[in-house]
C-alpha cells in the first residue's frame, strides 16, 4: 500500500536460508543468530541506492525489533546522506523497533517510523489513514 501511495520502487530482502515454518523454532533460530551476531546471508545482489534520496524499509517484527534478514541488509548498505524511515507489522511487541532502526542507519537522517500493529492492520481503511498521516511526515 505504501509503495502504491508513493509510486515507489521496491526491493525485496530475501534470506539465502529458510527459517523453520514453526514460529517458535524460527524464534529460537533468530535468537541464536542475534546472540552470535551472525545474521543471514541474502539472495541476489544489493540494490544501487545512489539515485535515491529517501529509503523506506518495511519489516515484520521478530522479538521486539526488525527481522534478522532486514538487519543483515541494513548492515551491508551505505545510507550516508539519505533520508530514511521504516514501517513494521507486529502482533503485540515492537518496543525496540524505532530505536534499533535509528541506531543502525549511520550517516542517514532518520524520520520516525510507522508501527502497524495487528489491531490496526485488521482494518484496511484505518491502515490506509495511518499510512497517509505518516507519509506526510516524510
Secondary structure, DSSP 8 states (H G I E B T S, - for coil): -HHHHHT-------BSS---SSHHHHHHHHHHHHHHT----BSS-----TT-SEEEEEEEEETTEE-HHHHHHHHHS--TT-EEEEEEEESS--TTHHHHHHHH-TTSEE---EEEEHHHHT-HHHHHHHHHHHHHH-
